[in-house]
Amino acid sequence: MLSFPPSPSVRIFVARESVDMRKGIDGLAGLVIDTIDPAAPSCAALALEAAAERSARSHSSDSEPAASPEPQFTARSGAVVFAQRFGSALNLNLHFHALVLDGAFISPSEGLAPSFQPAAPLNDADVAELVEQLARRVTRYLQRQGRLPRTHAPIDGDESAEQEASLFDQLCAASIQGGAALAPESSRPIARLGQRRPPRPPPLPGSLCADRDGFSLHAKVLVPAGELERLEHLCRYVTRPPIATQRLVLAPDGRVIYGLKRHWRDGTSAVSFDPLTFIERLAALVPPPRAHQLTYHGVLAPASAWRDLVVPTRAPVPAAHSHAASAP
């Protein structure tokens, strides 16, 4: 169960790579599904640092001028990061949802109980700076690991890489690229259903959204302090399973049809798989071993010295109720 401090507002940061970027780094032998561990903390750390810094600036402006130009308080934020592996068509689409406290807990000195200081309003420049840092850090990590070439061009036609790739890598690469690895449909994309039309141009980025070098960051959604039902709804959304069974249909001809929640820009309303391709898609969504799908950071991390001070605990059960519950 997730436990957030009772008073702070929470902002969700959504970080992802573009389709071309994923094809370049995830193609066959270059597959980077195992980068979930370094990428998720990196995403969270960037958001945490920004939130803490904005909070510190807000706190400084509200405080009396100090003799020293440097703030004397300690500001610590926190986040919960969810790794989501699926896209709307059951395709492999690894991205991260970071639920970040919109501010920081501040203590004048060590040993004193921290209090929450809301952050200064987030602006487009903050988000642009964040996505630039995110792109730089993740790209450098992938290059050091030999998982990403010095350019982001997709890797196509590399027969030696295809021979060396594991079966799981091939399934993941096919899922990312919208095809099939083993099924009879391997030579053509997954079938699309609906009233097809020329695709509309992609929408322009809105406020608090930014793109840089194949990475995008969305930070527009903010849950105000005290709106626990809305926060619960957001947590349920980011932890939902990949398949909405009410949109899954087995056609009379044996094909599996999966309806889209929202139509694509070209009018596609559903995708159709033969049974083997459908199993391929499901297999690609299985996380690799020891890859955490949920991580805690900052004051919400298990080892944080401040966690017990800011995370609510369950009220003790009265002794009478405890004895009654244990009675046969």
Secondary structure as UniProt FT lines:
FT   STRAND          10..17
FT   HELIX           19..26
FT   HELIX           28..30
FT   HELIX           33..35
FT   HELIX           36..62
FT   STRAND          74..76
FT   STRAND          78..86
FT   TURN            88..89
FT   STRAND          92..101
FT   STRAND          103..107
FT   TURN            110..111
FT   STRAND          115..118
FT   HELIX           124..144
FT   TURN            145..146
FT   HELIX           159..164
FT   HELIX           167..176
FT   TURN            177..178
FT   HELIX           184..187
FT   STRAND          191..194
FT   TURN            207..208
FT   STRAND          209..212
FT   TURN            213..214
FT   STRAND          215..218
FT   STRAND          222..223
FT   TURN            225..226
FT   HELIX           228..238
FT   HELIX           245..247
FT   STRAND          248..250
FT   TURN            252..253
FT   STRAND          256..259
FT   TURN            265..266
FT   STRAND          268..273
FT   HELIX           275..284
FT   TURN            289..290
FT   STRAND          294..298
FT   TURN            299..300
FT   TURN            302..303
FT   TURN            305..306
FT   HELIX           307..310
FT   HELIX           319..326
//
